[in-house]
Amino acid sequence: NDERVILKLKELSAQATSQYFYNENGFVDSISIHAGGRSFASGSKKMHYNSENNLSSIDFWTYPYSDSVLILKKEIFEYNTLNQIISKKTYNELGSLTSEQNYQYNAEGYLNIQGYIYVNGNLTQEGNQTYYSYDNKPNPLYEMFPIAYNRMNTTNKNNQLSSNFPSINLFETIQYNYNEHNYPTSF
């Protein structure tokens, strides 16, 4: 008897709607973005996983309103022996390499970026400029992808409650409404 809760997201943002589809491993299989208005493009993403449930590649399709041309890009990920993403290569629609980004990790398994401090799976400090606090409830975006992809993108395990920018004297807070499974439904 499987007691886990499977979360299905539908995100509304400005004039765009994103729908997330999942495969049997519980991770996102594809994302469909339908944009409104004339200044936005619609598109989709298709995620590919290997036999160890590591994200191996993502295909991107974009349909610009201005000229109905399909634009395709592909990201391919390479892993080290610790199942951490160490390289992301991006290819254009012709299959030409357009960019490559390499990643290094600290002893705790988080991106090795000077001044970044992580506590319990959450980025709590960026240098001495920005500080964050979090609730103790699950971040649905964190559960959508494998840990390696989350760490590469600095996706936090919990939901951000505040941002403090002391250098510009700015403090922001976020208040969430949660459902019965402790997932945020709105803020």
OpenMM code with the backbone's topology and positions (N, CA, C; nanometers):
from openmm import Vec3, app, unit

residues = "ASN ASP GLU ARG VAL ILE LEU LYS LEU LYS GLU LEU SER ALA GLN ALA THR SER GLN TYR PHE TYR ASN GLU ASN GLY PHE VAL ASP SER ILE SER ILE HIS ALA GLY GLY ARG SER PHE ALA SER GLY SER LYS LYS MET HIS TYR ASN SER GLU ASN ASN LEU SER SER ILE ASP PHE TRP THR TYR PRO TYR SER ASP SER VAL LEU ILE LEU LYS LYS GLU ILE PHE GLU TYR ASN THR LEU ASN GLN ILE ILE SER LYS LYS THR TYR ASN GLU LEU GLY SER LEU THR SER GLU GLN ASN TYR GLN TYR ASN ALA GLU GLY TYR LEU ASN ILE GLN GLY TYR ILE TYR VAL ASN GLY ASN LEU THR GLN GLU GLY ASN GLN THR TYR TYR SER TYR ASP ASN LYS PRO ASN PRO LEU TYR GLU MET PHE PRO ILE ALA TYR ASN ARG MET ASN THR THR ASN LYS ASN ASN GLN LEU SER SER ASN PHE PRO SER ILE ASN LEU PHE GLU THR ILE GLN TYR ASN TYR ASN GLU HIS ASN TYR PRO THR SER PHE".split()
positions = [
    Vec3(0.0838, -0.1180, 0.0000),
    Vec3(0.0000, 0.0000, 0.0000),
    Vec3(0.0883, 0.1245, 0.0000),
    Vec3(0.0826, 0.2009, -0.1058),
    Vec3(0.1655, 0.3201, -0.1204),
    Vec3(0.0941, 0.4390, -0.0585),
    Vec3(0.1517, 0.4935, 0.0505),
    Vec3(0.0889, 0.6024, 0.1251),
    Vec3(0.1394, 0.7398, 0.0832),
    Vec3(0.2299, 0.7463, -0.0132),
    Vec3(0.2861, 0.8776, -0.0453),
    Vec3(0.1853, 0.9615, -0.1225),
    Vec3(0.1987, 1.0894, -0.1072),
    Vec3(0.1106, 1.1845, -0.1736),
    Vec3(0.1787, 1.2277, -0.3023),
    Vec3(0.1085, 1.2167, -0.4124),
    Vec3(0.1621, 1.2619, -0.5400),
    Vec3(0.1019, 1.3981, -0.5675),
    Vec3(0.1858, 1.4966, -0.5823),
    Vec3(0.1415, 1.6335, -0.6029),
    Vec3(0.1407, 1.6632, -0.7522),
    Vec3(0.0322, 1.7135, -0.8013),
    Vec3(0.0214, 1.7564, -0.9401),
    Vec3(0.0081, 1.9079, -0.9394),
    Vec3(0.0996, 1.9746, -1.0050),
    Vec3(0.1006, 2.1208, -1.0049),
    Vec3(0.0407, 2.1773, -1.1320),
    Vec3(-0.0277, 2.2852, -1.1156),
    Vec3(-0.0696, 2.3693, -1.2266),
    Vec3(-0.0391, 2.5103, -1.1805),
    Vec3(0.0537, 2.5746, -1.2469),
    Vec3(0.1040, 2.7042, -1.2047),
    Vec3(0.0444, 2.8138, -1.2922),
    Vec3(-0.0103, 2.9158, -1.2295),
    Vec3(-0.0604, 3.0326, -1.3015),
    Vec3(0.0300, 3.1492, -1.2680),
    Vec3(0.0865, 3.2111, -1.3692),
    Vec3(0.1786, 3.3211, -1.3464),
    Vec3(0.1561, 3.4258, -1.4545),
    Vec3(0.1139, 3.5426, -1.4121),
    Vec3(0.0849, 3.6524, -1.5062),
    Vec3(-0.0109, 3.6005, -1.6125),
    Vec3(0.0337, 3.5948, -1.7358),
    Vec3(-0.0523, 3.5503, -1.8446),
    Vec3(-0.0173, 3.4097, -1.8913),
    Vec3(0.0566, 3.3342, -1.8136),
    Vec3(0.0986, 3.2004, -1.8551),
    Vec3(0.0470, 3.0952, -1.7583),
    Vec3(0.0218, 2.9754, -1.8112),
    Vec3(-0.0175, 2.8606, -1.7315),
    Vec3(0.0820, 2.7482, -1.7590),
    Vec3(0.1367, 2.6890, -1.6544),
    Vec3(0.2279, 2.5761, -1.6687),
    Vec3(0.1615, 2.4519, -1.6114),
    Vec3(0.1679, 2.3426, -1.6845),
    Vec3(0.1176, 2.2148, -1.6357),
    Vec3(0.2344, 2.1182, -1.6286),
    Vec3(0.2387, 2.0423, -1.5194),
    Vec3(0.3465, 1.9474, -1.4950),
    Vec3(0.2901, 1.8063, -1.5048),
    Vec3(0.3612, 1.7195, -1.5774),
    Vec3(0.3222, 1.5799, -1.5927),
    Vec3(0.4331, 1.4936, -1.5342),
    Vec3(0.3951, 1.3826, -1.4717),
    Vec3(0.4895, 1.3013, -1.3960),
    Vec3(0.4990, 1.1612, -1.4539),
    Vec3(0.6163, 1.0977, -1.4366),
    Vec3(0.6297, 0.9585, -1.4762),
    Vec3(0.6266, 0.8696, -1.3528),
    Vec3(0.6433, 0.7403, -1.3719),
    Vec3(0.6273, 0.6457, -1.2613),
    Vec3(0.7330, 0.6603, -1.1518),
    Vec3(0.8450, 0.7280, -1.1777),
    Vec3(0.9459, 0.7476, -1.0733),
    Vec3(0.9103, 0.8632, -0.9799),
    Vec3(0.7988, 0.9328, -1.0077),
    Vec3(0.7540, 1.0431, -0.9239),
    Vec3(0.8111, 1.1774, -0.9625),
    Vec3(0.9043, 1.1791, -1.0570),
    Vec3(0.9645, 1.3047, -1.1013),
    Vec3(0.8882, 1.3600, -1.2214),
    Vec3(0.9135, 1.4876, -1.2503),
    Vec3(0.8490, 1.5515, -1.3639),
    Vec3(0.8960, 1.4862, -1.4931),
    Vec3(0.7995, 1.4523, -1.5770),
    Vec3(0.8267, 1.3939, -1.7078),
    Vec3(0.8282, 1.5022, -1.8152),
    Vec3(0.7356, 1.5970, -1.8027),
    Vec3(0.7286, 1.7052, -1.9002),
    Vec3(0.6532, 1.8235, -1.8403),
    Vec3(0.6777, 1.9397, -1.8985),
    Vec3(0.6118, 2.0637, -1.8577),
    Vec3(0.5589, 2.1301, -1.9837),
    Vec3(0.4342, 2.1703, -1.9797),
    Vec3(0.3720, 2.2394, -2.0915),
    Vec3(0.3374, 2.3807, -2.0457),
    Vec3(0.3817, 2.4801, -2.1224),
    Vec3(0.3601, 2.6198, -2.0870),
    Vec3(0.2739, 2.6831, -2.1956),
    Vec3(0.1585, 2.7326, -2.1549),
    Vec3(0.0672, 2.8000, -2.2471),
    Vec3(0.0609, 2.9466, -2.2073),
    Vec3(0.1085, 3.0308, -2.2947),
    Vec3(0.1176, 3.1730, -2.2633),
    Vec3(0.0012, 3.2486, -2.3254),
    Vec3(-0.0350, 3.3569, -2.2587),
    Vec3(-0.1391, 3.4443, -2.3110),
    Vec3(-0.0784, 3.5732, -2.3591),
    Vec3(-0.1527, 3.6475, -2.4324),
    Vec3(-0.1016, 3.7756, -2.4816),
    Vec3(-0.0101, 3.7558, -2.6010),
    Vec3(0.0280, 3.8634, -2.6638),
    Vec3(0.1103, 3.8558, -2.7843),
    Vec3(0.2589, 3.8627, -2.7543),
    Vec3(0.2973, 3.8940, -2.6323),
    Vec3(0.4391, 3.9102, -2.6038),
    Vec3(0.5033, 3.7846, -2.5469),
    Vec3(0.4257, 3.6788, -2.5267),
    Vec3(0.4793, 3.5572, -2.4674),
    Vec3(0.4819, 3.4452, -2.5703),
    Vec3(0.5656, 3.3469, -2.5455),
    Vec3(0.5714, 3.2290, -2.6306),
    Vec3(0.5238, 3.1092, -2.5504),
    Vec3(0.4669, 3.0125, -2.6198),
    Vec3(0.4308, 2.8864, -2.5553),
    Vec3(0.5448, 2.7890, -2.5771),
    Vec3(0.5476, 2.6851, -2.4970),
    Vec3(0.6549, 2.5892, -2.5140),
    Vec3(0.6349, 2.4676, -2.4275),
    Vec3(0.7326, 2.3799, -2.4328),
    Vec3(0.7282, 2.2598, -2.3500),
    Vec3(0.8693, 2.2113, -2.3229),
    Vec3(0.8788, 2.1285, -2.2190),
    Vec3(1.0048, 2.0649, -2.1810),
    Vec3(0.9774, 1.9162, -2.1638),
    Vec3(1.0683, 1.8327, -2.2096),
    Vec3(1.0589, 1.6886, -2.1919),
    Vec3(1.1857, 1.6420, -2.1221),
    Vec3(1.1678, 1.5764, -2.0056),
    Vec3(1.2803, 1.5292, -1.9278),
    Vec3(1.3060, 1.3817, -1.9598),
    Vec3(1.4344, 1.3458, -1.9678),
    Vec3(1.4741, 1.2069, -1.9925),
    Vec3(1.5588, 1.1594, -1.8752),
    Vec3(1.5267, 1.0417, -1.8237),
    Vec3(1.5973, 0.9845, -1.7084),
    Vec3(1.6680, 0.8566, -1.7496),
    Vec3(1.7817, 0.8284, -1.6829),
    Vec3(1.8499, 0.7021, -1.7097),
    Vec3(1.7983, 0.5944, -1.6142),
    Vec3(1.8577, 0.4771, -1.6184),
    Vec3(1.8086, 0.3638, -1.5381),
    Vec3(1.8252, 0.3858, -1.3876),
    Vec3(1.9112, 0.4804, -1.3456),
    Vec3(1.9286, 0.5118, -1.2028),
    Vec3(1.8398, 0.6288, -1.1597),
    Vec3(1.7447, 0.6694, -1.2428),
    Vec3(1.6567, 0.7835, -1.2179),
    Vec3(1.7316, 0.9159, -1.2108),
    Vec3(1.8473, 0.9236, -1.2750),
    Vec3(1.9174, 1.0507, -1.2883),
    Vec3(1.8674, 1.1195, -1.4140),
    Vec3(1.8493, 1.2492, -1.4062),
    Vec3(1.8066, 1.3273, -1.5214),
    Vec3(1.9224, 1.3313, -1.6206),
    Vec3(1.9032, 1.2745, -1.7386),
    Vec3(2.0123, 1.2692, -1.8360),
    Vec3(2.0061, 1.3837, -1.9359),
    Vec3(1.8839, 1.4285, -1.9706),
    Vec3(1.8730, 1.5395, -2.0651),
    Vec3(1.7339, 1.6019, -2.0565),
    Vec3(1.7246, 1.7237, -2.1090),
    Vec3(1.5977, 1.7952, -2.1203),
    Vec3(1.5894, 1.8523, -2.2608),
    Vec3(1.4767, 1.8277, -2.3274),
    Vec3(1.4480, 1.8882, -2.4576),
    Vec3(1.3546, 2.0059, -2.4354),
    Vec3(1.3808, 2.1174, -2.5010),
    Vec3(1.2994, 2.2388, -2.4901),
    Vec3(1.2437, 2.2734, -2.6280),
    Vec3(1.1142, 2.3039, -2.6339),
    Vec3(1.0518, 2.3538, -2.7559),
    Vec3(0.9863, 2.4857, -2.7227),
    Vec3(1.0032, 2.5843, -2.8096),
    Vec3(0.9404, 2.7142, -2.7914),
    Vec3(0.8699, 2.7512, -2.9213),
    Vec3(0.7498, 2.8042, -2.9083),
    Vec3(0.6715, 2.8467, -3.0224),
    Vec3(0.6475, 2.9965, -3.0107),
    Vec3(0.7364, 3.0784, -3.0655),
    Vec3(0.7189, 3.2239, -3.0552),
    Vec3(0.5955, 3.2693, -3.1323),
    Vec3(0.5241, 3.3662, -3.0763),
    Vec3(0.4075, 3.4202, -3.1447),
    Vec3(0.4471, 3.5000, -3.2674),
    Vec3(0.5631, 3.5590, -3.2635),
    Vec3(0.6000, 3.6514, -3.3705),
    Vec3(0.6195, 3.5830, -3.5052),
    Vec3(0.6665, 3.4583, -3.5066),
    Vec3(0.6936, 3.3976, -3.6369),
    Vec3(0.6686, 3.2467, -3.6413),
    Vec3(0.5954, 3.1912, -3.5514),
    Vec3(0.5542, 3.0506, -3.5477),
    Vec3(0.6649, 2.9496, -3.5815),
    Vec3(0.7894, 2.9860, -3.5608),
    Vec3(0.9008, 2.8951, -3.5848),
    Vec3(0.9288, 2.8167, -3.4565),
    Vec3(0.9451, 2.6888, -3.4716),
    Vec3(0.9768, 2.6036, -3.3581),
    Vec3(1.1250, 2.6167, -3.3255),
    Vec3(1.1544, 2.6486, -3.2021),
    Vec3(1.2935, 2.6582, -3.1574),
    Vec3(1.3177, 2.5426, -3.0608),
    Vec3(1.4200, 2.4656, -3.0840),
    Vec3(1.4523, 2.3514, -3.0000),
    Vec3(1.5903, 2.3704, -2.9401),
    Vec3(1.6004, 2.3353, -2.8138),
    Vec3(1.7314, 2.3337, -2.7481),
    Vec3(1.7345, 2.2091, -2.6624),
    Vec3(1.8527, 2.1572, -2.6383),
    Vec3(1.8683, 2.0360, -2.5586),
    Vec3(1.9794, 2.0579, -2.4578),
    Vec3(1.9535, 2.0163, -2.3330),
    Vec3(2.0562, 2.0172, -2.2291),
    Vec3(2.0884, 1.8730, -2.1938),
    Vec3(2.2179, 1.8422, -2.1878),
    Vec3(2.2636, 1.7077, -2.1525),
    Vec3(2.3498, 1.7189, -2.0277),
    Vec3(2.3250, 1.6290, -1.9308),
    Vec3(2.3927, 1.6342, -1.8018),
    Vec3(2.4907, 1.5182, -1.7873),
    Vec3(2.6062, 1.5483, -1.7293),
    Vec3(2.7052, 1.4454, -1.6956),
    Vec3(2.7193, 1.4411, -1.5441),
    Vec3(2.7402, 1.3213, -1.4904),
    Vec3(2.7463, 1.2986, -1.3463),
    Vec3(2.8837, 1.2470, -1.3049),
    Vec3(2.9196, 1.2717, -1.1786),
    Vec3(3.0382, 1.2099, -1.1214),
    Vec3(2.9963, 1.0815, -1.0492),
    Vec3(3.0892, 1.0162, -0.9830),
    Vec3(3.0593, 0.8891, -0.9155),
    Vec3(2.9700, 0.9063, -0.7934),
    Vec3(2.9505, 1.0303, -0.7461),
    Vec3(2.8620, 1.0575, -0.6329),
    Vec3(2.7207, 1.0956, -0.6790),
    Vec3(2.6921, 1.0766, -0.8090),
    Vec3(2.5632, 1.1140, -0.8691),
    Vec3(2.5342, 1.2631, -0.8580),
    Vec3(2.6373, 1.3452, -0.8711),
    Vec3(2.6228, 1.4899, -0.8749),
    Vec3(2.6431, 1.5358, -1.0192),
    Vec3(2.5628, 1.6295, -1.0642),
    Vec3(2.5796, 1.6825, -1.1992),
    Vec3(2.7056, 1.7676, -1.2025),
    Vec3(2.7988, 1.7297, -1.2892),
    Vec3(2.9247, 1.8042, -1.2988),
    Vec3(2.9348, 1.8851, -1.4276),
    Vec3(2.8438, 1.8575, -1.5224),
    Vec3(2.8488, 1.9302, -1.6482),
    Vec3(2.7094, 1.9377, -1.7088),
    Vec3(2.6775, 2.0557, -1.7629),
    Vec3(2.5547, 2.0754, -1.8407),
    Vec3(2.5962, 2.1329, -1.9743),
    Vec3(2.5675, 2.0581, -2.0821),
    Vec3(2.5973, 2.1038, -2.2173),
    Vec3(2.4662, 2.1388, -2.2862),
    Vec3(2.4633, 2.2548, -2.3510),
    Vec3(2.3438, 2.3010, -2.4198),
    Vec3(2.3701, 2.3019, -2.5703),
    Vec3(2.2754, 2.2435, -2.6445),
    Vec3(2.2849, 2.2339, -2.7897),
    Vec3(2.1672, 2.3067, -2.8534),
    Vec3(2.1897, 2.3677, -2.9695),
    Vec3(2.0820, 2.4360, -3.0403),
    Vec3(2.0072, 2.3389, -3.1308),
    Vec3(1.9119, 2.3914, -3.2068),
    Vec3(1.8274, 2.3074, -3.2916),
    Vec3(1.9055, 2.2362, -3.4022),
    Vec3(2.0264, 2.2820, -3.4335),
    Vec3(2.1099, 2.2170, -3.5342),
    Vec3(2.2032, 2.1125, -3.4740),
    Vec3(2.1973, 2.0976, -3.3399),
    Vec3(2.2840, 2.0012, -3.2720),
    Vec3(2.4216, 2.0545, -3.2400),
    Vec3(2.4409, 2.1851, -3.2548),
    Vec3(2.5706, 2.2461, -3.2244),
    Vec3(2.5767, 2.2848, -3.0773),
    Vec3(2.6896, 2.2574, -3.0147),
    Vec3(2.7116, 2.2955, -2.8752),
    Vec3(2.7152, 2.4470, -2.8648),
    Vec3(2.6273, 2.5043, -2.7812),
    Vec3(2.6234, 2.6497, -2.7663),
    Vec3(2.6793, 2.6958, -2.6324),
    Vec3(2.6771, 2.6078, -2.5306),
    Vec3(2.7354, 2.6451, -2.4014),
    Vec3(2.7632, 2.5196, -2.3201),
    Vec3(2.8560, 2.5337, -2.2293),
    Vec3(2.8872, 2.4259, -2.1355),
    Vec3(2.9151, 2.4883, -1.9999),
    Vec3(2.8512, 2.4347, -1.8982),
    Vec3(2.8727, 2.4838, -1.7628),
    Vec3(2.9163, 2.3655, -1.6773),
    Vec3(3.0220, 2.3870, -1.5988),
    Vec3(3.0726, 2.2835, -1.5092),
    Vec3(3.0420, 2.3206, -1.3658),
    Vec3(3.0220, 2.2191, -1.2831),
    Vec3(2.9808, 2.2393, -1.1445),
    Vec3(3.0756, 2.1662, -1.0508),
    Vec3(3.1013, 2.2279, -0.9363),
    Vec3(3.1792, 2.1663, -0.8293),
    Vec3(3.0973, 2.1743, -0.7017),
    Vec3(3.1201, 2.0780, -0.6109),
    Vec3(3.0400, 2.0670, -0.4901),
    Vec3(3.1293, 2.0663, -0.3672),
    Vec3(3.0720, 2.1136, -0.2554),
    Vec3(3.1464, 2.1114, -0.1293),
    Vec3(3.1300, 1.9750, -0.0628),
    Vec3(3.1878, 1.9589, 0.0549),
    Vec3(3.1848, 1.8300, 0.1250),
    Vec3(3.0435, 1.7861, 0.1616),
    Vec3(2.9522, 1.8802, 0.1785),
    Vec3(2.8132, 1.8463, 0.2126),
    Vec3(2.7300, 1.8130, 0.0888),
    Vec3(2.7874, 1.8284, -0.0319),
    Vec3(2.7169, 1.7944, -0.1543),
    Vec3(2.6409, 1.9087, -0.2170),
    Vec3(2.6632, 2.0325, -0.1720),
    Vec3(2.5984, 2.1494, -0.2303),
    Vec3(2.6949, 2.2195, -0.3249),
    Vec3(2.6402, 2.3016, -0.4154),
    Vec3(2.7262, 2.3757, -0.5064),
    Vec3(2.8329, 2.4518, -0.4290),
    Vec3(2.9528, 2.4449, -0.4787),
    Vec3(3.0659, 2.5096, -0.4132),
    Vec3(3.0763, 2.6536, -0.4633),
    Vec3(2.9933, 2.7393, -0.4049),
    Vec3(2.9942, 2.8814, -0.4391),
    Vec3(3.0352, 2.9567, -0.3132),
    Vec3(3.1423, 3.0328, -0.3234),
    Vec3(3.1948, 3.1025, -0.2067),
    Vec3(3.0874, 3.1910, -0.1451),
    Vec3(3.0696, 3.1788, -0.0140),
    Vec3(2.9746, 3.2608, 0.0593),
    Vec3(2.8363, 3.2006, 0.0711),
    Vec3(2.8071, 3.0923, -0.0010),
    Vec3(2.6775, 3.0264, 0.0116),
    Vec3(2.6815, 2.9334, 0.1320),
    Vec3(2.5831, 2.9473, 0.2200),
    Vec3(2.5734, 2.8617, 0.3382),
    Vec3(2.4393, 2.7900, 0.3341),
    Vec3(2.4436, 2.6583, 0.3481),
    Vec3(2.3238, 2.5755, 0.3461),
    Vec3(2.2997, 2.5157, 0.4842),
    Vec3(2.1729, 2.5109, 0.5242),
    Vec3(2.1341, 2.4463, 0.6498),
    Vec3(2.0109, 2.3608, 0.6206),
    Vec3(2.0197, 2.2326, 0.6497),
    Vec3(1.9078, 2.1391, 0.6310),
    Vec3(1.8471, 2.1450, 0.4911),
    Vec3(1.9302, 2.1548, 0.3888),
    Vec3(1.8822, 2.1528, 0.2518),
    Vec3(1.8336, 2.2856, 0.1980),
    Vec3(1.8568, 2.3945, 0.2715),
    Vec3(1.8113, 2.5268, 0.2288),
    Vec3(1.9282, 2.6245, 0.2261),
    Vec3(1.9314, 2.7094, 0.1219),
    Vec3(2.0304, 2.8158, 0.1145),
    Vec3(1.9902, 2.9247, 0.2133),
    Vec3(2.0696, 2.9447, 0.3185),
    Vec3(2.0343, 3.0423, 0.4222),
    Vec3(2.1119, 3.1737, 0.4101),
    Vec3(2.2216, 3.1710, 0.3354),
    Vec3(2.3020, 3.2929, 0.3260),
    Vec3(2.3786, 3.2951, 0.1946),
    Vec3(2.3767, 3.4126, 0.1275),
    Vec3(2.4589, 3.4385, 0.0092),
    Vec3(2.5579, 3.5470, 0.0469),
    Vec3(2.6817, 3.5061, 0.0747),
    Vec3(2.7827, 3.6030, 0.1171),
    Vec3(2.7358, 3.6752, 0.2415),
    Vec3(2.7664, 3.8043, 0.2513),
    Vec3(2.7156, 3.8822, 0.3648),
    Vec3(2.6104, 3.9817, 0.3171),
    Vec3(2.5473, 3.9518, 0.2024),
    Vec3(2.4513, 4.0431, 0.1430),
    Vec3(2.3059, 3.9993, 0.1588),
    Vec3(2.2803, 3.8673, 0.1605),
    Vec3(2.1428, 3.8184, 0.1590),
    Vec3(2.1273, 3.7005, 0.2538),
    Vec3(2.0186, 3.7033, 0.3314),
    Vec3(1.9889, 3.5968, 0.4269),
    Vec3(1.8455, 3.5498, 0.4042),
    Vec3(1.8213, 3.4201, 0.4181),
    Vec3(1.6895, 3.3629, 0.3951),
    Vec3(1.6448, 3.2793, 0.5139),
    Vec3(1.5131, 3.2719, 0.5347),
    Vec3(1.4567, 3.1793, 0.6329),
    Vec3(1.3491, 3.0961, 0.5635),
    Vec3(1.3161, 2.9796, 0.6226),
    Vec3(1.2274, 2.8830, 0.5587),
    Vec3(1.1296, 2.8255, 0.6598),
    Vec3(1.0189, 2.7738, 0.6080),
    Vec3(0.9268, 2.6989, 0.6932),
    Vec3(0.9788, 2.5549, 0.7058),
    Vec3(0.9027, 2.4689, 0.7709),
    Vec3(0.9445, 2.3286, 0.7856),
    Vec3(0.8571, 2.2369, 0.7003),
    Vec3(0.7939, 2.2943, 0.5981),
    Vec3(0.7031, 2.2178, 0.5128),
    Vec3(0.7693, 2.1911, 0.3772),
    Vec3(0.7282, 2.0849, 0.3066),
    Vec3(0.7962, 2.0477, 0.1818),
    Vec3(0.7738, 2.1482, 0.0690),
    Vec3(0.8804, 2.1813, 0.0003),
    Vec3(0.8748, 2.2635, -0.1193),
    Vec3(0.8385, 2.1709, -0.2355),
    Vec3(0.7232, 2.1889, -0.2994),
    Vec3(0.6836, 2.0973, -0.4067),
    Vec3(0.7814, 2.0970, -0.5240),
    Vec3(0.8489, 2.2085, -0.5495),
    Vec3(0.9455, 2.2123, -0.6589),
    Vec3(1.0656, 2.1224, -0.6300),
    Vec3(1.1001, 2.1056, -0.5032),
    Vec3(1.2130, 2.0210, -0.4645),
    Vec3(1.1817, 1.8738, -0.4910),
    Vec3(1.0566, 1.8357, -0.4750),
    Vec3(1.0180, 1.6963, -0.4911),
    Vec3(0.9943, 1.6579, -0.6363),
    Vec3(0.9969, 1.7546, -0.7266),
    Vec3(0.9676, 1.7290, -0.8672),
    Vec3(1.0849, 1.6715, -0.9450),
    Vec3(1.2061, 1.6921, -0.8966),
    Vec3(1.3255, 1.6521, -0.9696),
    Vec3(1.4202, 1.5758, -0.8774),
    Vec3(1.5153, 1.5005, -0.9349),
    Vec3(1.6154, 1.4329, -0.8519),
    Vec3(1.7014, 1.5335, -0.7749),
    Vec3(1.7597, 1.4886, -0.6651),
    Vec3(1.8411, 1.5751, -0.5787),
    Vec3(1.9533, 1.6424, -0.6569),
    Vec3(2.0201, 1.5698, -0.7458),
    Vec3(2.1319, 1.6284, -0.8204),
    Vec3(2.0876, 1.7511, -0.8999),
    Vec3(1.9713, 1.7453, -0.9622),
    Vec3(1.9202, 1.8582, -1.0403),
    Vec3(1.8833, 1.9737, -0.9476),
    Vec3(1.8232, 1.9417, -0.8325),
    Vec3(1.7895, 2.0458, -0.7347),
    Vec3(1.9131, 2.1165, -0.6834),
    Vec3(2.0161, 2.0412, -0.6539),
    Vec3(2.1376, 2.1032, -0.6002),
    Vec3(2.2062, 2.1893, -0.7047),
    Vec3(2.2048, 2.1442, -0.8304),
    Vec3(2.2653, 2.2224, -0.9382),
    Vec3(2.1917, 2.3558, -0.9542),
    Vec3(2.0616, 2.3569, -0.9324),
    Vec3(1.9800, 2.4773, -0.9494),
    Vec3(1.9507, 2.5504, -0.8191),
    Vec3(2.0113, 2.5078, -0.7093),
    Vec3(1.9910, 2.5670, -0.5775),
    Vec3(1.8417, 2.5746, -0.5426),
    Vec3(1.7709, 2.4624, -0.5631),
    Vec3(1.6314, 2.4525, -0.5221),
    Vec3(1.6286, 2.4123, -0.3760),
    Vec3(1.5567, 2.4866, -0.2940),
    Vec3(1.5546, 2.4621, -0.1506),
    Vec3(1.4547, 2.3533, -0.1131),
    Vec3(1.4865, 2.2816, -0.0062),
    Vec3(1.4025, 2.1710, 0.0414),
    Vec3(1.2701, 2.2205, 0.0996),
    Vec3(1.2716, 2.3380, 0.1608),
    Vec3(1.1519, 2.3945, 0.2219),
    Vec3(1.1160, 2.5251, 0.1522),
    Vec3(1.0073, 2.5865, 0.1941),
    Vec3(0.9548, 2.7074, 0.1310),
    Vec3(1.0108, 2.8324, 0.1981),
    Vec3(1.0585, 2.9242, 0.1179),
    Vec3(1.1192, 3.0462, 0.1694),
    Vec3(1.0152, 3.1336, 0.2372),
    Vec3(1.0460, 3.1775, 0.3597),
    Vec3(0.9572, 3.2670, 0.4346),
    Vec3(1.0018, 3.4118, 0.4317),
    Vec3(1.1347, 3.4334, 0.4245),
    Vec3(1.1817, 3.5719, 0.4246),
    Vec3(1.3143, 3.5847, 0.3514),
    Vec3(1.3384, 3.7070, 0.3056),
    Vec3(1.4659, 3.7475, 0.2462),
    Vec3(1.5085, 3.8748, 0.3157),
    Vec3(1.6342, 3.8797, 0.3566),
    Vec3(1.6867, 3.9974, 0.4234),
    Vec3(1.8068, 4.0470, 0.3440),
    Vec3(1.7986, 4.1713, 0.2947),
    Vec3(1.9049, 4.2339, 0.2188),
    Vec3(1.9566, 4.3534, 0.2989),
    Vec3(2.0451, 4.3296, 0.3970),
    Vec3(2.0876, 4.4388, 0.4854),
    Vec3(2.1558, 4.5541, 0.4136),
    Vec3(2.2258, 4.5264, 0.3031),
    Vec3(2.3005, 4.6339, 0.2353),
    Vec3(2.2075, 4.7392, 0.1756),
    Vec3(2.0834, 4.7032, 0.1446),
    Vec3(1.9887, 4.8012, 0.0911),
    Vec3(1.8692, 4.8207, 0.1851),
    Vec3(1.8832, 4.7696, 0.3080),
    Vec3(1.7820, 4.7869, 0.4122),
    Vec3(1.6441, 4.7386, 0.3663),
    Vec3(1.6404, 4.6159, 0.3127),
    Vec3(1.5152, 4.5591, 0.2631),
    Vec3(1.4923, 4.4231, 0.3282),
    Vec3(1.3728, 4.4030, 0.3822),
    Vec3(1.3329, 4.2757, 0.4415),
    Vec3(1.1987, 4.2365, 0.3820),
    Vec3(1.1918, 4.1210, 0.3169),
    Vec3(1.0695, 4.0733, 0.2535),
    Vec3(1.0209, 3.9473, 0.3229),
    Vec3(0.8899, 3.9326, 0.3367),
    Vec3(0.8331, 3.8105, 0.3944),
    Vec3(0.7296, 3.7527, 0.2987),
    Vec3(0.7111, 3.6230, 0.3095),
    Vec3(0.6111, 3.5515, 0.2303),
    Vec3(0.5251, 3.4720, 0.3268),
    Vec3(0.3947, 3.4836, 0.3131),
    Vec3(0.3013, 3.4054, 0.3945),
    Vec3(0.2264, 3.3104, 0.3023),
    Vec3(0.2300, 3.1828, 0.3361),
    Vec3(0.1679, 3.0799, 0.2535),
    Vec3(0.0369, 3.0327, 0.3140),
    Vec3(-0.0516, 2.9840, 0.2269),
    Vec3(-0.1651, 2.9020, 0.2668),
    Vec3(-0.1275, 2.7595, 0.2276),
    Vec3(-0.1520, 2.6649, 0.3177),
    Vec3(-0.1114, 2.5265, 0.2950),
    Vec3(-0.2332, 2.4357, 0.2844),
    Vec3(-0.2176, 2.3259, 0.2112),
    Vec3(-0.3248, 2.2270, 0.2053),
    Vec3(-0.3069, 2.1253, 0.3181),
    Vec3(-0.3912, 2.0217, 0.3209),
    Vec3(-0.3876, 1.9233, 0.4284),
    Vec3(-0.2608, 1.8387, 0.4299),
    Vec3(-0.1815, 1.8426, 0.3217),
    Vec3(-0.0558, 1.7682, 0.3160),
    Vec3(0.0651, 1.8590, 0.3389),
    Vec3(0.0409, 1.9820, 0.3848),
    Vec3(0.1433, 2.0815, 0.4148),
    Vec3(0.2166, 2.1368, 0.2940),
    Vec3(0.1549, 2.1277, 0.1747),
    Vec3(0.2104, 2.1914, 0.0567),
    Vec3(0.1490, 2.3301, 0.0425),
    Vec3(0.2282, 2.4292, 0.0011),
    Vec3(0.1718, 2.5623, -0.0175),
    Vec3(0.0770, 2.5621, -0.1380),
    Vec3(-0.0356, 2.6294, -0.1214),
    Vec3(-0.1325, 2.6415, -0.2303),
    Vec3(-0.1393, 2.7832, -0.2838),
    Vec3(-0.0997, 2.8784, -0.2014),
    Vec3(-0.0954, 3.0178, -0.2462),
    Vec3(-0.0106, 3.0976, -0.1476),
    Vec3(0.0278, 3.2162, -0.1901),
    Vec3(0.0990, 3.3085, -0.1002),
    Vec3(0.0589, 3.4493, -0.1288),
] * unit.nanometer
topology = app.Topology()
chain = topology.addChain("A")
for resn in residues:
    res = topology.addResidue(resn, chain)
    for name in ("N", "CA", "C"):
        topology.addAtom(name, app.Element.getBySymbol(name[0]), res)
